[in-house]
Amino acid sequence: MPFAEPQLRTIGVVTVGRSDYGPYLPILRRIVEDPHLRLHLIVAGMHLLPKYGSTVSLIEQDGFQIGARVPIPLLSDQPLDIARAMGAGTIGFAEAYSATAIDLLLLLGDRFEMHAAAVAAVPFGITVAHLHGGELTLGAFDDALRHSITKLSHYHFVALPEYARRVIQMGEEPWRVLVSGAPSLDSLKVVTPLTRRELELQFGLDLAEPPLLVTFHPVTLEYRDAGSQVDELLAALDTFGAPVVFSGVNADTGHVEISGRVKQYLSTHPNARLVENFGTRAYFGLMACARAMAGNSSSGLLEAASFRLPVVNVGTRQDGRVRPPNVADVACMRADILAALHRVDTPAFRQSIASLDNPYGSGDAAAVIVEAIKRVPVGDLALRKQFRDLPA
């Protein structure tokens, strides 16, 4: 990327839920501390909905000033209401952009609300920088949304060289692409995870025996099978017999079915608990004391390696992402899940990952990203993209 002298800039950052707020956190702190940058934080989506814990309060507790709020009504998890939410989000983000001049807009990931934010930025001529492009999640329609955001963006901060090559393959000019690593790993340097005792007191957990940490989100290309898929996982957990701590489910198509089955499981399993919203310190704390992780969350592929935490990745939701050696992939069938849980829950497996280095970086991504966004060209030079054809 071509860098110039730092300029005073307003950086818009869109956060739509806990899944992006955690990775954003070290970037937000550096923006606030940098004298050349002004943060304009746009909070939207699940953050503002009571049914998902009104996690906007966590942002306020962290001391960030909220520049705009974009409510996105989500009446159900069915395709029609998801599509309506995308439309409402586009209108809401457009109104937010019209109220404040933004020099550069940061977007992270692949959710439908984030795609609405990218679409709304186009007619305003806002320079957009995208984080975590070039990745694949072949089991989710998020895959298409992520690649679409790539084409709507002007700069790309990617986690791995493989992902940089894929962004360039999509026609993006190489000078616009920078391998930064995953910013969520930066928090491991500055965030002190809650201790086991703090977790017990804050969430009412009993962690005398290390639990399984379980996060299972809808596989949106297979949403009709959400109920039967989570049943297979729950059956394996029941047979395995270890204490379980579930984290909350993303508001994707099929999440109501999953949430309902998990709550039914809780009613008959006194050694299982659900925490809808952990926050970064608590989530890292639980990863540090868990015996293993199971489900299909991206955190099992990104952050878990830094804790040398064994992971059983279930189903197709994360197909296409680079896997560290602590991850065991299985089909969404109870026998396969149970066998994988037994395999990773052994001294031999733990010993095999004891010196694992996380391939997604060492925790310096936020510094790389913030240094770039205050120096890269914005405006006309950034907006006039050329499509780079592959050699014949």
PyMOL commands that set and color helices and strands:
alter all, ss='L'
color gray80, all
select helices_A, chain A and resi 18-33+45-48+50-52+56-61+79-99+112-124+142-152+161-169+174-176+183-190+196-203+220-240+255-268+280-289+298-300+304-307+334-344+347-352+365-373+380-383
alter helices_A, ss='H'
color red, helices_A
select strands_A, chain A and resi 9-15+37-44+66-70+104-108+127-131+155-158+177-179+212-215+244-247+272-275+292-295+311-314+327-330
alter strands_A, ss='S'
color yellow, strands_A
deselect
rebuild
show_as cartoon
